[in-house]
Amino acid sequence: MASAPAQKTFTVGTRSSKLALLQTDLVVNELRKAYPDYKFEVLSKETAGDKNTTIAFREFTTKNLWTEELEELLIAGKVDFIVHSLKDVPTLIPAECALGPMMKRADRRDVLVMKKGLPAQTLADLAPGSVVGTSSIRRTAQLARQYSHLKVINMRGNIGTRLAKLDAEDSPYTCIILAAAGLLRLDLGDRISQYLDSENGGMLYAVGQGALGIEIRKDDKVMYDMLSNIGDEETTLECLAERNLLRILEGGCSAPLGVETEWVQASDGSKKLRFKAIIVSVDGTESTEVEIDGAVDSPKSAEAFGETVAKALVADGAGKILEAIQESKKSA
Ligand SMILES: NCc1[nH]cc(CCC(=O)O)c1CC(=O)O
């Protein structure tokens, strides 16, 4: 157990969506177990990202849609930590803030969800012309690459909103792709028609997907130590590696990047992080993939490994794909 903090009450900031509140409870419950004498209070806030559900995510100009307002509260000392979906935390956060040690990651895969009433199917057996709802450039590009028989129509909103849009009788959608973690946390696992990964459906997930990002003030050693006590080292290291890959590649744009990380036993008995990554052009016609095993045993080596993977992708041609995307954004 870490040294007892002098402070007795901690305030946690969160978005006010059902999933965000549920995720915050997961963290607070663990903290209460580890620190039964302290009080944890929740301060929830509807962010700009929650309020605007019509514009495609990638068309926003401010990047910190989900995080900025909560970070202001953190910096001002009005909250002591923020619970985010790690996937929604930009790779660059304010200098006064830092991500703490991460709790064990939930299921990191994407899943296919069929419109209510349709039989369970896989991406491969969907009829030509079937419509997939997603606003993710990563999902769109990977679908175009492997499933050119499918059509993508933009869809935004929180999970409940997306399911409602899918299921509406007059909806144009056949199915949607969502993160397993959110659905499972909301107890909607019965909607899952296919789990997707490199072996199943060939779809890689988003950096940080399925993990929670707990943001603290950079100088807050007490909070950092408390989070270490409920943290999971493998999750923290793999997520730091994934995030550093994204940070290096994105250069200010949301990269059509899919990843998959897994801990494997090397032949010499040592533990390695196996990192698969793919960059796909938006129309799916070009792609670059790598798979590398790396020795990762500290935050520093995790970030260095993320950089190694980024360089390998760029060496294999990912740079050209990313530049083309940047160019098309400028002219749009
Ligand atoms: N971009 C929205 C978002 N941010 C976090 C999750 C839930 C899954 C997670 O925690 O990774 C989702 C929904 C989704 O992509 O289906």
The ligand as an ORCA input file, in Angstrom:
! r2SCAN-3c Opt
* xyz 0 1
  N     -15.312      6.744    -30.197
  C     -16.353      6.552    -29.245
  C     -16.001      5.579    -28.176
  N     -15.072      5.856    -27.254
  C     -14.980      4.793    -26.396
  C     -15.884      3.847    -26.796
  C     -16.131      2.591    -26.065
  C     -15.050      1.560    -26.137
  C     -13.740      1.857    -25.491
  O     -13.683      2.201    -24.301
  O     -12.732      1.704    -26.152
  C     -16.547      4.324    -27.933
  C     -17.610      3.697    -28.707
  C     -17.172      2.818    -29.851
  O     -16.184      3.083    -30.543
  O     -17.874      1.836    -30.116
*
